[in-house]
Amino acid sequence: MFPAYFSMVGVCCAISVAAFGYLHPWKSATMPEKYQLGFLVSAFAFNLSNLFVFTPMTIEMMKQRHKVEREANIGDEIGWSKNQEAAKTNPKLAAMNKKFGMIHGLSSLANIMSFGSLAMHSWFLAGKLNL
């Protein structure tokens, strides 16, 4: 699901960057327009980091984790408690949980930064509306 989400947002960001850059060339753009292009480029960059860095790391970690869980005879039940109990006795699983948490946190941060950049651009666009 996440690769499709990040791909779609990436395509939309690329189109937005291209369209905004075309309509507001850098040399003739006002300072607010330059900021908007910066917000769009940063949203695109954060999204690409999720797509090409964090998603592959997460998928690889998930595959390794499933292998360790099968070896420990856990992972078929619903919930987190069995995994936490096993992580107390299995240092490999505990290390994987820690690494997964770090990767997930960085991915979430990149997603929030991308969302924030797009929110700032939406605010700029909303300010241009004449109702």
Backbone atoms as SQL, in Angstrom:
CREATE TABLE atoms (id INTEGER PRIMARY KEY, chain TEXT, resi INTEGER, resn TEXT, atom TEXT, x REAL, y REAL, z REAL);
INSERT INTO atoms VALUES
  (1, 'A', 1, 'MET', 'N', 0.820, -1.183, 0.000),
  (2, 'A', 1, 'MET', 'CA', 0.000, 0.000, 0.000),
  (3, 'A', 1, 'MET', 'C', 0.873, 1.260, 0.000),
  (4, 'A', 2, 'PHE', 'N', 1.905, 1.304, 0.841),
  (5, 'A', 2, 'PHE', 'CA', 2.711, 2.515, 0.944),
  (6, 'A', 2, 'PHE', 'C', 3.504, 2.824, -0.322),
  (7, 'A', 3, 'PRO', 'N', 4.074, 1.831, -1.011),
  (8, 'A', 3, 'PRO', 'CA', 4.750, 2.189, -2.266),
  (9, 'A', 3, 'PRO', 'C', 3.802, 2.858, -3.267),
  (10, 'A', 4, 'ALA', 'N', 2.572, 2.389, -3.344),
  (11, 'A', 4, 'ALA', 'CA', 1.599, 3.003, -4.255),
  (12, 'A', 4, 'ALA', 'C', 1.263, 4.425, -3.800),
  (13, 'A', 5, 'TYR', 'N', 1.098, 4.606, -2.500),
  (14, 'A', 5, 'TYR', 'CA', 0.797, 5.936, -1.950),
  (15, 'A', 5, 'TYR', 'C', 1.936, 6.911, -2.241),
  (16, 'A', 6, 'PHE', 'N', 3.166, 6.506, -1.927),
  (17, 'A', 6, 'PHE', 'CA', 4.302, 7.400, -2.143),
  (18, 'A', 6, 'PHE', 'C', 4.545, 7.645, -3.632),
  (19, 'A', 7, 'SER', 'N', 4.278, 6.655, -4.472),
  (20, 'A', 7, 'SER', 'CA', 4.413, 6.846, -5.922),
  (21, 'A', 7, 'SER', 'C', 3.406, 7.872, -6.428),
  (22, 'A', 8, 'MET', 'N', 2.162, 7.740, -5.996),
  (23, 'A', 8, 'MET', 'CA', 1.120, 8.665, -6.447),
  (24, 'A', 8, 'MET', 'C', 1.392, 10.085, -5.952),
  (25, 'A', 9, 'VAL', 'N', 1.762, 10.232, -4.701),
  (26, 'A', 9, 'VAL', 'CA', 2.073, 11.566, -4.178),
  (27, 'A', 9, 'VAL', 'C', 3.298, 12.133, -4.895),
  (28, 'A', 10, 'GLY', 'N', 4.279, 11.283, -5.189),
  (29, 'A', 10, 'GLY', 'CA', 5.469, 11.730, -5.910),
  (30, 'A', 10, 'GLY', 'C', 5.141, 12.247, -7.297),
  (31, 'A', 11, 'VAL', 'N', 4.280, 11.531, -8.012),
  (32, 'A', 11, 'VAL', 'CA', 3.864, 11.974, -9.349),
  (33, 'A', 11, 'VAL', 'C', 3.124, 13.310, -9.254),
  (34, 'A', 12, 'CYS', 'N', 2.231, 13.422, -8.288),
  (35, 'A', 12, 'CYS', 'CA', 1.480, 14.674, -8.118),
  (36, 'A', 12, 'CYS', 'C', 2.409, 15.832, -7.746),
  (37, 'A', 13, 'CYS', 'N', 3.384, 15.570, -6.881),
  (38, 'A', 13, 'CYS', 'CA', 4.357, 16.612, -6.512),
  (39, 'A', 13, 'CYS', 'C', 5.193, 17.022, -7.717),
  (40, 'A', 14, 'ALA', 'N', 5.618, 16.054, -8.516),
  (41, 'A', 14, 'ALA', 'CA', 6.425, 16.363, -9.703),
  (42, 'A', 14, 'ALA', 'C', 5.633, 17.233, -10.678),
  (43, 'A', 15, 'ILE', 'N', 4.373, 16.905, -10.872),
  (44, 'A', 15, 'ILE', 'CA', 3.520, 17.707, -11.757),
  (45, 'A', 15, 'ILE', 'C', 3.351, 19.113, -11.190),
  (46, 'A', 16, 'SER', 'N', 3.151, 19.215, -9.875),
  (47, 'A', 16, 'SER', 'CA', 2.983, 20.522, -9.235),
  (48, 'A', 16, 'SER', 'C', 4.244, 21.365, -9.353),
  (49, 'A', 17, 'VAL', 'N', 5.407, 20.749, -9.125),
  (50, 'A', 17, 'VAL', 'CA', 6.678, 21.476, -9.247),
  (51, 'A', 17, 'VAL', 'C', 6.862, 21.967, -10.676),
  (52, 'A', 18, 'ALA', 'N', 6.611, 21.094, -11.643),
  (53, 'A', 18, 'ALA', 'CA', 6.789, 21.471, -13.049),
  (54, 'A', 18, 'ALA', 'C', 5.821, 22.590, -13.449),
  (55, 'A', 19, 'ALA', 'N', 4.565, 22.458, -13.066),
  (56, 'A', 19, 'ALA', 'CA', 3.564, 23.462, -13.437),
  (57, 'A', 19, 'ALA', 'C', 3.845, 24.801, -12.759),
  (58, 'A', 20, 'PHE', 'N', 4.140, 24.760, -11.463),
  (59, 'A', 20, 'PHE', 'CA', 4.397, 26.007, -10.739),
  (60, 'A', 20, 'PHE', 'C', 5.677, 26.664, -11.254),
  (61, 'A', 21, 'GLY', 'N', 6.708, 25.852, -11.513),
  (62, 'A', 21, 'GLY', 'CA', 7.956, 26.388, -12.049),
  (63, 'A', 21, 'GLY', 'C', 7.782, 26.992, -13.433),
  (64, 'A', 22, 'TYR', 'N', 6.929, 26.389, -14.233),
  (65, 'A', 22, 'TYR', 'CA', 6.663, 26.906, -15.580),
  (66, 'A', 22, 'TYR', 'C', 5.889, 28.224, -15.515),
  (67, 'A', 23, 'LEU', 'N', 4.890, 28.276, -14.645),
  (68, 'A', 23, 'LEU', 'CA', 4.049, 29.473, -14.544),
  (69, 'A', 23, 'LEU', 'C', 4.724, 30.618, -13.797),
  (70, 'A', 24, 'HIS', 'N', 5.700, 30.284, -12.945),
  (71, 'A', 24, 'HIS', 'CA', 6.399, 31.298, -12.150),
  (72, 'A', 24, 'HIS', 'C', 7.906, 31.093, -12.290),
  (73, 'A', 25, 'PRO', 'N', 8.489, 31.511, -13.424),
  (74, 'A', 25, 'PRO', 'CA', 9.938, 31.316, -13.606),
  (75, 'A', 25, 'PRO', 'C', 10.729, 31.974, -12.474),
  (76, 'A', 26, 'TRP', 'N', 11.820, 31.337, -12.079),
  (77, 'A', 26, 'TRP', 'CA', 12.591, 31.755, -10.903),
  (78, 'A', 26, 'TRP', 'C', 13.036, 33.215, -10.999),
  (79, 'A', 27, 'LYS', 'N', 13.523, 33.638, -12.157),
  (80, 'A', 27, 'LYS', 'CA', 14.077, 34.996, -12.291),
  (81, 'A', 27, 'LYS', 'C', 13.017, 36.081, -12.153),
  (82, 'A', 28, 'SER', 'N', 11.800, 35.786, -12.550),
  (83, 'A', 28, 'SER', 'CA', 10.746, 36.799, -12.475),
  (84, 'A', 28, 'SER', 'C', 9.766, 36.548, -11.326),
  (85, 'A', 29, 'ALA', 'N', 9.987, 35.511, -10.546),
  (86, 'A', 29, 'ALA', 'CA', 9.065, 35.167, -9.457),
  (87, 'A', 29, 'ALA', 'C', 9.251, 36.115, -8.276),
  (88, 'A', 30, 'THR', 'N', 8.151, 36.371, -7.586),
  (89, 'A', 30, 'THR', 'CA', 8.222, 37.149, -6.351),
  (90, 'A', 30, 'THR', 'C', 8.755, 36.250, -5.238),
  (91, 'A', 31, 'MET', 'N', 9.100, 36.851, -4.120),
  (92, 'A', 31, 'MET', 'CA', 9.635, 36.062, -3.007),
  (93, 'A', 31, 'MET', 'C', 8.630, 35.011, -2.510),
  (94, 'A', 32, 'PRO', 'N', 7.335, 35.359, -2.320),
  (95, 'A', 32, 'PRO', 'CA', 6.386, 34.312, -1.907),
  (96, 'A', 32, 'PRO', 'C', 6.296, 33.157, -2.911),
  (97, 'A', 33, 'GLU', 'N', 6.398, 33.465, -4.195),
  (98, 'A', 33, 'GLU', 'CA', 6.359, 32.405, -5.211),
  (99, 'A', 33, 'GLU', 'C', 7.604, 31.523, -5.133),
  (100, 'A', 34, 'LYS', 'N', 8.738, 32.128, -4.828),
  (101, 'A', 34, 'LYS', 'CA', 9.965, 31.342, -4.660),
  (102, 'A', 34, 'LYS', 'C', 9.847, 30.420, -3.451),
  (103, 'A', 35, 'TYR', 'N', 9.236, 30.932, -2.372),
  (104, 'A', 35, 'TYR', 'CA', 9.001, 30.080, -1.200),
  (105, 'A', 35, 'TYR', 'C', 8.092, 28.907, -1.564),
  (106, 'A', 36, 'GLN', 'N', 7.074, 29.184, -2.370),
  (107, 'A', 36, 'GLN', 'CA', 6.145, 28.116, -2.750),
  (108, 'A', 36, 'GLN', 'C', 6.837, 27.035, -3.558),
  (109, 'A', 37, 'LEU', 'N', 7.701, 27.452, -4.461),
  (110, 'A', 37, 'LEU', 'CA', 8.459, 26.466, -5.225),
  (111, 'A', 37, 'LEU', 'C', 9.351, 25.658, -4.286),
  (112, 'A', 38, 'GLY', 'N', 9.928, 26.331, -3.290),
  (113, 'A', 38, 'GLY', 'CA', 10.732, 25.627, -2.283),
  (114, 'A', 38, 'GLY', 'C', 9.907, 24.615, -1.498),
  (115, 'A', 39, 'PHE', 'N', 8.690, 25.004, -1.114),
  (116, 'A', 39, 'PHE', 'CA', 7.810, 24.072, -0.397),
  (117, 'A', 39, 'PHE', 'C', 7.472, 22.864, -1.263),
  (118, 'A', 40, 'LEU', 'N', 7.180, 23.110, -2.534),
  (119, 'A', 40, 'LEU', 'CA', 6.843, 22.002, -3.431),
  (120, 'A', 40, 'LEU', 'C', 8.035, 21.076, -3.658),
  (121, 'A', 41, 'VAL', 'N', 9.213, 21.653, -3.852),
  (122, 'A', 41, 'VAL', 'CA', 10.416, 20.833, -4.053),
  (123, 'A', 41, 'VAL', 'C', 10.733, 20.037, -2.790),
  (124, 'A', 42, 'SER', 'N', 10.585, 20.665, -1.616),
  (125, 'A', 42, 'SER', 'CA', 10.866, 19.930, -0.377),
  (126, 'A', 42, 'SER', 'C', 9.852, 18.808, -0.162),
  (127, 'A', 43, 'ALA', 'N', 8.578, 19.042, -0.473),
  (128, 'A', 43, 'ALA', 'CA', 7.575, 17.973, -0.362),
  (129, 'A', 43, 'ALA', 'C', 7.935, 16.822, -1.287),
  (130, 'A', 44, 'PHE', 'N', 8.368, 17.146, -2.495),
  (131, 'A', 44, 'PHE', 'CA', 8.778, 16.132, -3.467),
  (132, 'A', 44, 'PHE', 'C', 9.983, 15.349, -2.945),
  (133, 'A', 45, 'ALA', 'N', 10.963, 16.056, -2.387),
  (134, 'A', 45, 'ALA', 'CA', 12.168, 15.396, -1.866),
  (135, 'A', 45, 'ALA', 'C', 11.844, 14.492, -0.675),
  (136, 'A', 46, 'PHE', 'N', 11.023, 14.971, 0.251),
  (137, 'A', 46, 'PHE', 'CA', 10.642, 14.143, 1.401),
  (138, 'A', 46, 'PHE', 'C', 9.884, 12.902, 0.941),
  (139, 'A', 47, 'ASN', 'N', 9.018, 13.084, -0.031),
  (140, 'A', 47, 'ASN', 'CA', 8.254, 11.952, -0.542),
  (141, 'A', 47, 'ASN', 'C', 9.159, 10.945, -1.246),
  (142, 'A', 48, 'LEU', 'N', 10.114, 11.429, -2.034),
  (143, 'A', 48, 'LEU', 'CA', 11.052, 10.521, -2.705),
  (144, 'A', 48, 'LEU', 'C', 11.922, 9.776, -1.699),
  (145, 'A', 49, 'SER', 'N', 12.287, 10.450, -0.598),
  (146, 'A', 49, 'SER', 'CA', 13.068, 9.747, 0.431),
  (147, 'A', 49, 'SER', 'C', 12.253, 8.605, 1.019),
  (148, 'A', 50, 'ASN', 'N', 10.968, 8.828, 1.200),
  (149, 'A', 50, 'ASN', 'CA', 10.110, 7.745, 1.684),
  (150, 'A', 50, 'ASN', 'C', 10.018, 6.619, 0.669),
  (151, 'A', 51, 'LEU', 'N', 9.852, 6.965, -0.593),
  (152, 'A', 51, 'LEU', 'CA', 9.662, 5.962, -1.636),
  (153, 'A', 51, 'LEU', 'C', 10.921, 5.145, -1.888),
  (154, 'A', 52, 'PHE', 'N', 12.067, 5.805, -1.967),
  (155, 'A', 52, 'PHE', 'CA', 13.288, 5.117, -2.393),
  (156, 'A', 52, 'PHE', 'C', 14.251, 4.749, -1.272),
  (157, 'A', 53, 'VAL', 'N', 14.054, 5.285, -0.069),
  (158, 'A', 53, 'VAL', 'CA', 14.954, 4.962, 1.045),
  (159, 'A', 53, 'VAL', 'C', 14.214, 4.181, 2.126),
  (160, 'A', 54, 'PHE', 'N', 13.191, 4.797, 2.707),
  (161, 'A', 54, 'PHE', 'CA', 12.550, 4.192, 3.877),
  (162, 'A', 54, 'PHE', 'C', 11.645, 3.014, 3.542),
  (163, 'A', 55, 'THR', 'N', 10.915, 3.072, 2.429),
  (164, 'A', 55, 'THR', 'CA', 10.043, 1.952, 2.070),
  (165, 'A', 55, 'THR', 'C', 10.832, 0.676, 1.800),
  (166, 'A', 56, 'PRO', 'N', 11.918, 0.712, 0.999),
  (167, 'A', 56, 'PRO', 'CA', 12.692, -0.523, 0.820),
  (168, 'A', 56, 'PRO', 'C', 13.301, -1.041, 2.125),
  (169, 'A', 57, 'MET', 'N', 13.744, -0.121, 2.984),
  (170, 'A', 57, 'MET', 'CA', 14.292, -0.551, 4.275),
  (171, 'A', 57, 'MET', 'C', 13.216, -1.227, 5.116),
  (172, 'A', 58, 'THR', 'N', 12.022, -0.662, 5.103),
  (173, 'A', 58, 'THR', 'CA', 10.918, -1.223, 5.880),
  (174, 'A', 58, 'THR', 'C', 10.513, -2.589, 5.346),
  (175, 'A', 59, 'ILE', 'N', 10.438, -2.725, 4.037),
  (176, 'A', 59, 'ILE', 'CA', 10.056, -4.012, 3.440),
  (177, 'A', 59, 'ILE', 'C', 11.093, -5.080, 3.761),
  (178, 'A', 60, 'GLU', 'N', 12.373, -4.738, 3.654),
  (179, 'A', 60, 'GLU', 'CA', 13.437, -5.696, 3.978),
  (180, 'A', 60, 'GLU', 'C', 13.382, -6.089, 5.452),
  (181, 'A', 61, 'MET', 'N', 13.167, -5.108, 6.327),
  (182, 'A', 61, 'MET', 'CA', 13.060, -5.391, 7.762),
  (183, 'A', 61, 'MET', 'C', 11.854, -6.277, 8.033),
  (184, 'A', 62, 'MET', 'N', 10.748, -6.035, 7.347),
  (185, 'A', 62, 'MET', 'CA', 9.545, -6.841, 7.525),
  (186, 'A', 62, 'MET', 'C', 9.803, -8.294, 7.122),
  (187, 'A', 63, 'LYS', 'N', 10.512, -8.497, 6.007),
  (188, 'A', 63, 'LYS', 'CA', 10.830, -9.859, 5.571),
  (189, 'A', 63, 'LYS', 'C', 11.705, -10.574, 6.596),
  (190, 'A', 64, 'GLN', 'N', 12.729, -9.895, 7.091),
  (191, 'A', 64, 'GLN', 'CA', 13.607, -10.493, 8.101),
  (192, 'A', 64, 'GLN', 'C', 12.831, -10.797, 9.377),
  (193, 'A', 65, 'ARG', 'N', 11.960, -9.884, 9.734),
  (194, 'A', 65, 'ARG', 'CA', 11.186, -10.051, 10.964),
  (195, 'A', 65, 'ARG', 'C', 10.230, -11.240, 10.857),
  (196, 'A', 66, 'HIS', 'N', 9.588, -11.399, 9.709),
  (197, 'A', 66, 'HIS', 'CA', 8.700, -12.551, 9.510),
  (198, 'A', 66, 'HIS', 'C', 9.478, -13.859, 9.633),
  (199, 'A', 67, 'LYS', 'N', 10.690, -13.880, 9.117),
  (200, 'A', 67, 'LYS', 'CA', 11.519, -15.082, 9.212),
  (201, 'A', 67, 'LYS', 'C', 11.831, -15.409, 10.671),
  (202, 'A', 68, 'VAL', 'N', 12.225, -14.403, 11.440),
  (203, 'A', 68, 'VAL', 'CA', 12.536, -14.616, 12.858),
  (204, 'A', 68, 'VAL', 'C', 11.277, -15.014, 13.620),
  (205, 'A', 69, 'GLU', 'N', 10.151, -14.403, 13.306),
  (206, 'A', 69, 'GLU', 'CA', 8.896, -14.744, 13.982),
  (207, 'A', 69, 'GLU', 'C', 8.472, -16.178, 13.681),
  (208, 'A', 70, 'ARG', 'N', 8.662, -16.619, 12.434),
  (209, 'A', 70, 'ARG', 'CA', 8.334, -18.016, 12.107),
  (210, 'A', 70, 'ARG', 'C', 9.233, -18.972, 12.888),
  (211, 'A', 71, 'GLU', 'N', 10.517, -18.633, 13.001),
  (212, 'A', 71, 'GLU', 'CA', 11.443, -19.474, 13.765),
  (213, 'A', 71, 'GLU', 'C', 11.049, -19.533, 15.236),
  (214, 'A', 72, 'ALA', 'N', 10.526, -18.422, 15.770),
  (215, 'A', 72, 'ALA', 'CA', 10.128, -18.365, 17.179),
  (216, 'A', 72, 'ALA', 'C', 8.688, -18.811, 17.392),
  (217, 'A', 73, 'ASN', 'N', 8.011, -19.205, 16.322),
  (218, 'A', 73, 'ASN', 'CA', 6.619, -19.663, 16.395),
  (219, 'A', 73, 'ASN', 'C', 5.665, -18.578, 16.894),
  (220, 'A', 74, 'ILE', 'N', 5.913, -17.354, 16.479),
  (221, 'A', 74, 'ILE', 'CA', 5.000, -16.255, 16.813),
  (222, 'A', 74, 'ILE', 'C', 4.673, -15.524, 15.522),
  (223, 'A', 75, 'GLY', 'N', 3.778, -14.567, 15.605),
  (224, 'A', 75, 'GLY', 'CA', 3.450, -13.754, 14.444),
  (225, 'A', 75, 'GLY', 'C', 2.121, -14.093, 13.805),
  (226, 'A', 76, 'ASP', 'N', 1.508, -15.224, 14.171),
  (227, 'A', 76, 'ASP', 'CA', 0.215, -15.583, 13.598),
  (228, 'A', 76, 'ASP', 'C', -0.946, -14.948, 14.356),
  (229, 'A', 77, 'GLU', 'N', -0.700, -14.556, 15.597),
  (230, 'A', 77, 'GLU', 'CA', -1.768, -13.992, 16.406),
  (231, 'A', 77, 'GLU', 'C', -1.900, -12.495, 16.146),
  (232, 'A', 78, 'ILE', 'N', -3.036, -11.963, 16.524),
  (233, 'A', 78, 'ILE', 'CA', -3.300, -10.543, 16.349),
  (234, 'A', 78, 'ILE', 'C', -2.873, -9.827, 17.619),
  (235, 'A', 79, 'GLY', 'N', -2.202, -8.726, 17.450),
  (236, 'A', 79, 'GLY', 'CA', -1.764, -7.938, 18.598),
  (237, 'A', 79, 'GLY', 'C', -0.260, -7.898, 18.713),
  (238, 'A', 80, 'TRP', 'N', 0.221, -7.136, 19.646),
  (239, 'A', 80, 'TRP', 'CA', 1.638, -6.846, 19.791),
  (240, 'A', 80, 'TRP', 'C', 2.236, -7.546, 21.005),
  (241, 'A', 81, 'SER', 'N', 1.420, -8.023, 21.937),
  (242, 'A', 81, 'SER', 'CA', 1.915, -8.524, 23.218),
  (243, 'A', 81, 'SER', 'C', 2.821, -9.741, 23.069),
  (244, 'A', 82, 'LYS', 'N', 2.501, -10.665, 22.192),
  (245, 'A', 82, 'LYS', 'CA', 3.315, -11.871, 22.008),
  (246, 'A', 82, 'LYS', 'C', 4.702, -11.498, 21.485),
  (247, 'A', 83, 'ASN', 'N', 4.764, -10.539, 20.585),
  (248, 'A', 83, 'ASN', 'CA', 6.035, -10.087, 20.036),
  (249, 'A', 83, 'ASN', 'C', 6.878, -9.422, 21.120),
  (250, 'A', 84, 'GLN', 'N', 6.264, -8.642, 21.980),
  (251, 'A', 84, 'GLN', 'CA', 7.001, -7.980, 23.056),
  (252, 'A', 84, 'GLN', 'C', 7.568, -9.001, 24.034),
  (253, 'A', 85, 'GLU', 'N', 6.789, -10.022, 24.339),
  (254, 'A', 85, 'GLU', 'CA', 7.275, -11.069, 25.242),
  (255, 'A', 85, 'GLU', 'C', 8.453, -11.806, 24.624),
  (256, 'A', 86, 'ALA', 'N', 8.352, -12.130, 23.344),
  (257, 'A', 86, 'ALA', 'CA', 9.432, -12.838, 22.657),
  (258, 'A', 86, 'ALA', 'C', 10.672, -11.967, 22.533),
  (259, 'A', 87, 'ALA', 'N', 10.483, -10.662, 22.375),
  (260, 'A', 87, 'ALA', 'CA', 11.622, -9.749, 22.239),
  (261, 'A', 87, 'ALA', 'C', 12.433, -9.674, 23.525),
  (262, 'A', 88, 'LYS', 'N', 11.789, -9.956, 24.665),
  (263, 'A', 88, 'LYS', 'CA', 12.520, -9.941, 25.938),
  (264, 'A', 88, 'LYS', 'C', 13.530, -11.072, 26.014),
  (265, 'A', 89, 'THR', 'N', 13.233, -12.184, 25.365),
  (266, 'A', 89, 'THR', 'CA', 14.136, -13.339, 25.421),
  (267, 'A', 89, 'THR', 'C', 14.950, -13.519, 24.149),
  (268, 'A', 90, 'ASN', 'N', 14.564, -12.858, 23.076),
  (269, 'A', 90, 'ASN', 'CA', 15.248, -12.999, 21.792),
  (270, 'A', 90, 'ASN', 'C', 15.906, -11.667, 21.424),
  (271, 'A', 91, 'PRO', 'N', 17.226, -11.548, 21.620),
  (272, 'A', 91, 'PRO', 'CA', 17.887, -10.267, 21.343),
  (273, 'A', 91, 'PRO', 'C', 17.818, -9.858, 19.871),
  (274, 'A', 92, 'LYS', 'N', 17.764, -10.842, 18.974),
  (275, 'A', 92, 'LYS', 'CA', 17.672, -10.529, 17.546),
  (276, 'A', 92, 'LYS', 'C', 16.345, -9.838, 17.241),
  (277, 'A', 93, 'LEU', 'N', 15.268, -10.350, 17.814),
  (278, 'A', 93, 'LEU', 'CA', 13.952, -9.750, 17.613),
  (279, 'A', 93, 'LEU', 'C', 13.877, -8.371, 18.273),
  (280, 'A', 94, 'ALA', 'N', 14.488, -8.233, 19.435),
  (281, 'A', 94, 'ALA', 'CA', 14.501, -6.934, 20.111),
  (282, 'A', 94, 'ALA', 'C', 15.240, -5.895, 19.270),
  (283, 'A', 95, 'ALA', 'N', 16.370, -6.296, 18.679),
  (284, 'A', 95, 'ALA', 'CA', 17.130, -5.377, 17.822),
  (285, 'A', 95, 'ALA', 'C', 16.328, -5.011, 16.578),
  (286, 'A', 96, 'MET', 'N', 15.611, -5.993, 16.027),
  (287, 'A', 96, 'MET', 'CA', 14.780, -5.716, 14.851),
  (288, 'A', 96, 'MET', 'C', 13.648, -4.752, 15.193),
  (289, 'A', 97, 'ASN', 'N', 13.027, -4.952, 16.345),
  (290, 'A', 97, 'ASN', 'CA', 11.960, -4.050, 16.771),
  (291, 'A', 97, 'ASN', 'C', 12.486, -2.624, 16.913),
  (292, 'A', 98, 'LYS', 'N', 13.679, -2.494, 17.482),
  (293, 'A', 98, 'LYS', 'CA', 14.278, -1.174, 17.674),
  (294, 'A', 98, 'LYS', 'C', 14.593, -0.524, 16.327),
  (295, 'A', 99, 'LYS', 'N', 15.186, -1.286, 15.411),
  (296, 'A', 99, 'LYS', 'CA', 15.534, -0.747, 14.095),
  (297, 'A', 99, 'LYS', 'C', 14.273, -0.394, 13.311),
  (298, 'A', 100, 'PHE', 'N', 13.260, -1.262, 13.384),
  (299, 'A', 100, 'PHE', 'CA', 12.004, -0.974, 12.697),
  (300, 'A', 100, 'PHE', 'C', 11.381, 0.308, 13.241),
  (301, 'A', 101, 'GLY', 'N', 11.423, 0.483, 14.553),
  (302, 'A', 101, 'GLY', 'CA', 10.877, 1.696, 15.161),
  (303, 'A', 101, 'GLY', 'C', 11.592, 2.946, 14.669),
  (304, 'A', 102, 'MET', 'N', 12.915, 2.853, 14.521),
  (305, 'A', 102, 'MET', 'CA', 13.691, 3.986, 14.033),
  (306, 'A', 102, 'MET', 'C', 13.321, 4.302, 12.578),
  (307, 'A', 103, 'ILE', 'N', 13.277, 3.266, 11.741),
  (308, 'A', 103, 'ILE', 'CA', 12.936, 3.467, 10.328),
  (309, 'A', 103, 'ILE', 'C', 11.522, 4.032, 10.200),
  (310, 'A', 104, 'HIS', 'N', 10.604, 3.474, 10.960),
  (311, 'A', 104, 'HIS', 'CA', 9.217, 3.929, 10.906),
  (312, 'A', 104, 'HIS', 'C', 9.106, 5.376, 11.372),
  (313, 'A', 105, 'GLY', 'N', 9.847, 5.729, 12.406),
  (314, 'A', 105, 'GLY', 'CA', 9.834, 7.106, 12.896),
  (315, 'A', 105, 'GLY', 'C', 10.353, 8.087, 11.859),
  (316, 'A', 106, 'LEU', 'N', 11.454, 7.732, 11.189),
  (317, 'A', 106, 'LEU', 'CA', 12.005, 8.607, 10.152),
  (318, 'A', 106, 'LEU', 'C', 11.053, 8.720, 8.958),
  (319, 'A', 107, 'SER', 'N', 10.431, 7.615, 8.599),
  (320, 'A', 107, 'SER', 'CA', 9.460, 7.632, 7.509),
  (321, 'A', 107, 'SER', 'C', 8.267, 8.517, 7.865),
  (322, 'A', 108, 'SER', 'N', 7.791, 8.396, 9.086),
  (323, 'A', 108, 'SER', 'CA', 6.669, 9.228, 9.534),
  (324, 'A', 108, 'SER', 'C', 7.051, 10.704, 9.545),
  (325, 'A', 109, 'LEU', 'N', 8.275, 10.999, 9.995),
  (326, 'A', 109, 'LEU', 'CA', 8.743, 12.382, 10.007),
  (327, 'A', 109, 'LEU', 'C', 8.803, 12.946, 8.587),
  (328, 'A', 110, 'ALA', 'N', 9.346, 12.170, 7.650),
  (329, 'A', 110, 'ALA', 'CA', 9.409, 12.624, 6.256),
  (330, 'A', 110, 'ALA', 'C', 8.006, 12.843, 5.698),
  (331, 'A', 111, 'ASN', 'N', 7.077, 11.974, 6.048),
  (332, 'A', 111, 'ASN', 'CA', 5.700, 12.114, 5.575),
  (333, 'A', 111, 'ASN', 'C', 5.046, 13.362, 6.166),
  (334, 'A', 112, 'ILE', 'N', 5.289, 13.628, 7.441),
  (335, 'A', 112, 'ILE', 'CA', 4.728, 14.823, 8.082),
  (336, 'A', 112, 'ILE', 'C', 5.328, 16.088, 7.472),
  (337, 'A', 113, 'MET', 'N', 6.634, 16.069, 7.200),
  (338, 'A', 113, 'MET', 'CA', 7.285, 17.230, 6.589),
  (339, 'A', 113, 'MET', 'C', 6.734, 17.469, 5.175),
  (340, 'A', 114, 'SER', 'N', 6.516, 16.404, 4.428),
  (341, 'A', 114, 'SER', 'CA', 5.930, 16.530, 3.094),
  (342, 'A', 114, 'SER', 'C', 4.519, 17.100, 3.193),
  (343, 'A', 115, 'PHE', 'N', 3.741, 16.568, 4.115),
  (344, 'A', 115, 'PHE', 'CA', 2.377, 17.056, 4.313),
  (345, 'A', 115, 'PHE', 'C', 2.386, 18.525, 4.713),
  (346, 'A', 116, 'GLY', 'N', 3.288, 18.905, 5.623),
  (347, 'A', 116, 'GLY', 'CA', 3.380, 20.301, 6.055),
  (348, 'A', 116, 'GLY', 'C', 3.742, 21.232, 4.914),
  (349, 'A', 117, 'SER', 'N', 4.666, 20.807, 4.073),
  (350, 'A', 117, 'SER', 'CA', 5.051, 21.622, 2.916),
  (351, 'A', 117, 'SER', 'C', 3.876, 21.799, 1.962),
  (352, 'A', 118, 'LEU', 'N', 3.136, 20.731, 1.743),
  (353, 'A', 118, 'LEU', 'CA', 1.965, 20.824, 0.866),
  (354, 'A', 118, 'LEU', 'C', 0.852, 21.652, 1.512),
  (355, 'A', 119, 'ALA', 'N', 0.747, 21.608, 2.837),
  (356, 'A', 119, 'ALA', 'CA', -0.236, 22.437, 3.538),
  (357, 'A', 119, 'ALA', 'C', 0.114, 23.919, 3.387),
  (358, 'A', 120, 'MET', 'N', 1.409, 24.246, 3.476),
  (359, 'A', 120, 'MET', 'CA', 1.831, 25.636, 3.281),
  (360, 'A', 120, 'MET', 'C', 1.505, 26.105, 1.862),
  (361, 'A', 121, 'HIS', 'N', 1.708, 25.238, 0.892),
  (362, 'A', 121, 'HIS', 'CA', 1.384, 25.598, -0.492),
  (363, 'A', 121, 'HIS', 'C', -0.129, 25.764, -0.657),
  (364, 'A', 122, 'SER', 'N', -0.902, 24.910, -0.017),
  (365, 'A', 122, 'SER', 'CA', -2.366, 25.036, -0.078),
  (366, 'A', 122, 'SER', 'C', -2.821, 26.357, 0.536),
  (367, 'A', 123, 'TRP', 'N', -2.169, 26.756, 1.625),
  (368, 'A', 123, 'TRP', 'CA', -2.491, 28.030, 2.270),
  (369, 'A', 123, 'TRP', 'C', -2.208, 29.185, 1.303),
  (370, 'A', 124, 'PHE', 'N', -1.081, 29.115, 0.614),
  (371, 'A', 124, 'PHE', 'CA', -0.732, 30.130, -0.388),
  (372, 'A', 124, 'PHE', 'C', -1.800, 30.184, -1.480),
  (373, 'A', 125, 'LEU', 'N', -2.188, 29.021, -1.990),
  (374, 'A', 125, 'LEU', 'CA', -3.200, 28.979, -3.049),
  (375, 'A', 125, 'LEU', 'C', -4.546, 29.502, -2.558),
  (376, 'A', 126, 'ALA', 'N', -4.909, 29.148, -1.329),
  (377, 'A', 126, 'ALA', 'CA', -6.184, 29.606, -0.774),
  (378, 'A', 126, 'ALA', 'C', -6.195, 31.125, -0.628),
  (379, 'A', 127, 'GLY', 'N', -5.041, 31.704, -0.330),
  (380, 'A', 127, 'GLY', 'CA', -4.949, 33.156, -0.216),
  (381, 'A', 127, 'GLY', 'C', -5.143, 33.871, -1.544),
  (382, 'A', 128, 'LYS', 'N', -5.000, 33.160, -2.635),
  (383, 'A', 128, 'LYS', 'CA', -5.172, 33.746, -3.969),
  (384, 'A', 128, 'LYS', 'C', -6.626, 33.716, -4.437),
  (385, 'A', 129, 'LEU', 'N', -7.488, 33.010, -3.696),
  (386, 'A', 129, 'LEU', 'CA', -8.895, 32.907, -4.096),
  (387, 'A', 129, 'LEU', 'C', -9.620, 34.227, -3.878),
  (388, 'A', 130, 'ASN', 'N', -10.425, 34.603, -4.824),
  (389, 'A', 130, 'ASN', 'CA', -11.294, 35.776, -4.702),
  (390, 'A', 130, 'ASN', 'C', -12.731, 35.289, -4.731),
  (391, 'A', 131, 'LEU', 'N', -13.365, 35.325, -3.574),
  (392, 'A', 131, 'LEU', 'CA', -14.748, 34.838, -3.489),
  (393, 'A', 131, 'LEU', 'C', -15.731, 35.975, -3.435);
